[in-house]
Amino acid sequence: MLDSKDKKSWMILQRDASATIKSLAGHIGLTQTPCRDRMMFLTKHQYMHGPVILLNRNKLNLNIAAFIMIKINLYTYSRTSATGPSGRHNACENE
């Protein structure tokens, strides 16, 4: 079961992914071995993935930043749902 020490670890590691086990253990109130065991458990069970490096886009002359989100809803067309009482398509009901 995950607890407040795990959550505190996440917050620290999100700010500084290069934090050592020693410094992390000191911040969350554990010794190094249980802290390391927790980090290994969280990684093994995919609560956490490897560290991420953020590049300084200004120093690299990368002037464009883009965030893209695509959401696709599954849509299924059913001929019976598109017909009116006469069996014809609803668009044709007024003809």
C-alpha positions in Angstrom: 0.0 0.0 0.0 1.3 3.4 -0.9 1.6 6.0 1.9 2.6 9.6 2.5 6.3 8.8 2.4 5.8 7.5 -1.2 3.9 10.7 -2.1 6.5 12.9 -0.6 9.2 11.0 -2.5 7.3 11.6 -5.8 7.1 15.4 -5.1 10.8 15.5 -4.4 11.8 13.5 -7.5 9.5 15.5 -9.7 11.4 18.6 -8.7 14.8 16.9 -8.9 15.1 13.5 -10.6 18.8 13.4 -9.8 18.2 13.4 -6.1 20.3 10.7 -4.4 18.8 8.0 -2.2 20.7 9.5 0.7 19.1 12.9 0.3 15.7 11.5 -0.5 15.8 9.3 2.6 16.7 12.3 4.8 13.8 14.3 3.4 11.2 11.6 4.0 12.5 10.3 7.3 13.8 6.9 6.3 17.2 5.3 6.2 18.8 4.6 2.8 18.0 0.9 2.5 14.2 1.2 3.0 14.1 4.3 0.8 16.0 2.4 -1.9 13.6 -0.6 -1.5 10.6 1.7 -1.9 12.0 3.4 -5.0 12.7 -0.1 -6.5 9.2 -1.2 -5.7 7.6 1.9 -7.2 9.7 1.5 -10.4 9.1 -2.2 -10.7 5.4 -1.9 -10.4 5.4 1.1 -12.9 4.3 3.8 -10.5 7.4 5.6 -11.7 9.3 5.4 -14.9 12.9 6.5 -15.5 14.1 10.1 -14.9 13.4 12.7 -17.5 15.8 15.4 -18.6 14.3 18.8 -19.5 16.3 20.7 -22.1 16.8 24.5 -22.1 15.1 25.2 -25.4 16.4 28.8 -25.4 20.0 27.8 -25.2 19.4 25.2 -28.0 17.6 27.7 -30.2 14.4 25.7 -30.2 11.9 28.5 -30.7 8.8 26.4 -31.0 7.1 24.5 -28.2 4.1 22.4 -29.0 1.7 20.4 -26.9 -0.7 18.2 -28.7 -3.6 16.2 -27.4 -5.7 14.0 -29.6 -8.9 12.4 -28.3 -10.8 9.9 -30.4 -14.2 8.6 -29.5 -15.3 5.4 -31.1 -18.3 6.0 -33.3 -20.3 3.3 -34.8 -23.0 4.0 -37.5 -26.0 1.8 -37.4 -28.5 2.1 -40.2 -31.4 1.2 -37.9 -30.7 4.1 -35.6 -30.7 6.6 -38.5 -34.1 5.6 -39.9 -37.5 7.0 -39.0 -40.8 5.2 -38.5 -41.2 4.6 -42.3 -37.8 2.8 -42.5 -36.4 5.7 -44.6 -33.5 7.9 -43.4 -34.7 10.8 -41.1 -33.4 13.3 -43.6 -35.9 12.0 -46.1 -38.9 12.0 -43.8 -40.1 15.4 -45.0 -40.0 14.5 -48.7 
